[in-house]
Amino acid sequence: MAITRSPLLTIGCAALFALAMPLSACGGQTHPASASTTSSPTAPSAPPSGAPSTLPYQLHMDFFSHESNQPAVIDPQMFVSSPGTPAGTGPQNISHAADVTPAPKTDPSETPLLAADGTPLGITLGQWESAAGTVSLTCDGSQDTAAHELRGLIPGGLYSVFVVHLNIQGSGRFTPFGDPAGTANNFTASADGTASPTTTVNGCLTNQEAVVIIWHSDHQAHGASAGTIGVDWHNALITRVT
């Protein structure tokens, strides 16, 4: 039996945990589910009964910066060169090496991006910010199917789809949008940066969850774990389920 989805839920501080690992500011992996501004996306109108719910993806940096009230949009999981900056811990409790800092969205588009440990990622800020797309969710019986239409991805990049359980903190917050072992939620972007994967998970998602597209900069799938945040795990796009 197909179901429709409830209105968008404002989650406040808990939304910060939808982004990655736990945040010290608010207190963030398996649970049976089984833009230049920082404005939140507008929830689409509810579809008629039996129709898929199509949601727009948002750049993760925009979502994070809005929900954590950053004074300017930054990407907590991408870094840029910043000589003289000491090693430390940035937003989302991500430890970073010396001489790097979280990437500001307004840096020049040709700015090279680095991992938290200072490793060059081989892409520019402009490439990273070009990601966009939609996901159509259809809950039928005991399964939720997500049909993604993505563009602006890293050509040939390895990505995975995860569910973020907004009402869970710590272990169980992130689970694969696929089988629990994380073997069916991975996909590779085409040479032109597009992808149209379809993923299915047991259980119907609610407005207590979000869907996130993760880029693995080491080009390795990490199974039920998304990898190491800020090093080989980088949230590209996110949308709340409505």
N, C-alpha and C positions, 0 to 999 in steps of 0.2 A: 504494500500500500504506500503510495507516495504521500509525503507530507510537505506543508509549507513551513516557512521559517519565521521565527519571531523577530520583532524589530531590533534594531541595533542597540546594544547595551553599552552604556558608558561605564568603563571599568576603572577609571582613575588610576591610582598608583599601581594596581595589579596589572595594568596593561604593560608596564615596563617589563614584566617578566615574559611577555609574549615575544620579546625580541631576542633573548639569548639566555645567558646564565643568570643567577640571582644577582640582584642589585642591592648594595648596602644602603642605598638611599631609601629603600622601601622595606626594608626589614633587616630555576628557573630555570629521567627522560622516560617504564612503558605504562601507559594508562589505557584501559579499554575504551576506545572510542567506538572499539573492537567489534615634489614640485618645488619651486624656489620658495614657497611659503611653507608654513608649518600647520596649515589647516587640515583637519581630519576629513576623510572622504565622506561624501553624502551617501547615505544608504539608499539603494535603489528601491523602487516601489515593489511591494510583494507580488510575486508572480501568481497567476491563477493556479488553482489546485491541480497538481500533477505536472506542472511545468517546472523546468529547471530554474534555479536561482542563479542569475549571472551577476558576478561581483567584479568590480574593477580592482586590479592590483595597484598598490601604492609603493613608491620607493621606500625601502625600510628606513633610510636616513630621515625622511620626512616624518614618518610615523613615530620613530623614536624621539626625534627632537621635539615634536609637538607634545607627546605624552609625558616627557620628562622636563618640559618647560625650559628647554635650552634657549639661551639668548639669541643664538644663530644656529642654522641647520648644520649639523655635523654627522659624519658616519662613524659610529663608535667601533666598527669592525674593520675599517679601512684606515690606512695611515699614510702620511706624507712626510717628506724630509723636513726636519726642524732642528738644525744644528744648535747645540747648546741645551736642548731640552733634556732634563735628567730622566733616567729610567723611572718608571712608576706604574701606577694603576689608574687607568682611565675609566670612563663610563662603562657600565655593565661589568665592573670588576675585571676588566681585561688588562692583564699586565703587559706592558710594552717596553721595548728596549730604549736606550738613550738615543737622542737625536731624531726621534719620530714623534708625531702627534696625530690625534684623530683628524681625518680629512674634512676640511670645511667644504660645504657644497659650492661655495662661491669662488673657490680657487680656480685658476685657469683650467680650461678643459684638457689641455695637454699635460697637466701635472701627472707625473708617474705615481702610481699607487704602490704601497708597501704593506707587507704583513706586520703584525704587532712585533715580531722579532726583527724587523728591518729587512726581511727578504723581499727583493723586487718581485712584483706580481706580473709584470709584463703587460699591464694594461694602464690606460689613463683614466683620469676622473671622468672625462667626457664619455668614454666608452661605458663606464660603470653606470653613469647617470642616465644612459639611454634606455635602460630596461623598462618594459611596460607590458601590459597585457590584461587579460580577464580570465576568470575561472567560472565555469557553469557547474553548479552542484545539484545532483539529483539523488534524493534519498528514496530508495525503493526497497521496501521490506526491511531487511537487516543490514543493508549495504548503502554506503554513500559513494557516489561516483563523481569524480572531478574531471572535467574536460577543460584543459588549459589551452589558451591561445596566447603565445608569448612572442615578443620581438625585442630587438635591442640587446640580446644576450651576447655573451662572449662567444665568438664563433668557435665551434668545436669544444666549448666548455662543458664540463660535467656538472650537472645540477641534481638536486633531489628535492622532493616535496615532503614537508613535514607538517604535522598538526601541532599547534600550540594550545595546550589546555590551560586557559586563563585562570581557572579556579584552583590550580595546583601549583605549589611552590616546591622547588627541589626536584627530587627524583620523580619521573613520570610526567614532567611538564611538556617535554618534546617527544613525540612518537612518529614513526614513519607513516605517511599517507599511503599505505600499502600493507604488505604483510609485516608482522611484528619484528621479523629479522632484518627488515630494511633491504630486501633484495628486489622489490618490485616498484619502488618509488623513485628510481634514478633514471635520468635521461640525459642525452647529449644534444646540445644546440647544433643546428645546421651551420653550414659555411656562411650563410647570410644572417646568422644570429637569431633565427626563429626556431620555435619548437611548438608542437601540439600534442603533448603527452596526455594520456588518460590514466588516472590512478583511482584505485578503489580501496576502501577501508571498511572493515566490519563496524557496524554501529552508525547511527545517524548523528552528524555533528549538530551542535546547538550554538546559540550566541555566547556560550562560555568558551568558544574555541576560535582560533584563527588558522589560516593556511599560509605557509611561508615557503618561498622558493629560495633555496640555499645554493650558492656557488662553492664548489670545492676547488680551491686554487692549486691543490696538489694533484688534481685530476684522479683522485681515488675516492671510491665510495666508502663510507664508514659504517655501513650497516645500521643498526638501531641507534647508534650514536652519530651525531652530525659531524663529529670531528673535534678539533681544538679551536675554540672561538677566537676569531681575529687572526688566526694563523693559517688554517686551511678551511675554516668554516666562516662564510661571509653571507649574511642575509641580504638578498637582493631585493625581493618584493614581498609584500605581506598584505593580507586582507582579512578583516574580521568576518566571521560567518554571521549572516542575518537571517 
